[in-house]
Amino acid sequence: MMPTSKFSITVGAPNWTPLERVLPPDECVNYMYMGRAGEIELYKHRHTRRYLNIGLNGTSFYLYSGENYVEVTQAEALDHVRS
């Protein structure tokens, strides 16, 4: 679990690398870059409107819950965003 302090979201140039490491290009087109919270990149699915939150390392995944980012498995993160 990430520290309980609130993260401010910063928006700059999109960082697509973590998303591209996880999904094939034909799925990446369904995501919008929303910014970064600490070391977590935030991507929003165009259809489900749910977030796929990926650590900068591309191997950590998070769900936002109760003002915290909680680490989950890649499968859990993808199930959440696709449902």
N, C-alpha and C positions, 0 to 999 in steps of 0.2 A: 504494500500500500504506500502511496505517496504521502509525504508529510501532510498534516491536517491544515496547514496554513492555506489561505486562499491564494490561487494563482491568478495573476492578471493575464489576460489574453493579449498577445501582441500579434499584429498583422504586418507582414512585410512581403518580400518576394516569396512566392509559393515554393515550398520544398516538397517536390513530388517523389523524391528518392525512397523514403520509407514505404509509401503506398505502392510504388512500382516494384519493390522487392517482394511484396505480398500478393499482389493481384496481377493477372495478365492485362495487357493494354486494352483489350476490348471491355474489361470491367472498370478500369481506371477512369474511363471517360464518363462514368456515372457519378463521379465524386467532384465536389467543390472544395477547394482549399479554404479553410476558415481561420487559420492562424496557428499560434503556438501558445501552450500553457506550460511554462517552465521548459522541461525537456520532452514535452509531448506534442506531436503534430496532430492537428485536428482536421479531419476530413468529413464532410457531410454528404450523405448519399442523396442524389437528386430526387429519387422516387420515394424512398421510405422516410426521408428527412431525419434519419438517425445518424449519429456520429460514429466514425471509426477513428479511435484515438490510438496512435502508434508512437512508441518511444523513438527517439532519434536513432537508436541503434537498429531499429527495424525488427527487433525480436521481442519487444515488450508491448503489451496491449492493455488498454485501460477502459473502464466504464466510469462515467461520472455519476457519483452517488452521494447525496447528502453533503455537498460542497467539497468532496474529496474525489480524487482519481484512484480507483481501486484496480489493482492489477488483476487481469483475467487471462485465460488462455487465448490463443489466436482463434481457436474454434468458437469459443464463447463470444468473442468480439465480433466475428463474422456472422454468427447466428443472430446476434442482437441487431446488427445493422441491416441484415437482409430480411428480418421479420416485419 
